[in-house]
């Protein structure tokens, strides 16, 4: 269940971040409100995931998945560019999170 909570946290963060872009610096009311609501949703479920997932694993996973998907949102929804070096950096971060998930914490 804790990984489902982490999934919900990631989804909430991605939706909140997308609305943050649409809020144009919190100058548009509806996207600004939605940003705050989805970030609240995100942090609630992230806190629930931390009951049974190590902070290092949960935060690294949340950050990496958020980074990868937000980069895709940036490119495909907002038509913002990314360089090959940026893509390589994202791949390296994702690889680091995979290694951390597999080998980064002692088994109980």
Secondary structure by P-SEA (a helix, b strand, c coil): caaaaaaaaaaaaaaaaaaaaaaccccccaaaaaaaaaaaaaaaaaaaaaccccaaaaaaaaaaaaaaaaaaaaaccccccccaaaaaaaaaaaaaaaaaaccccccc
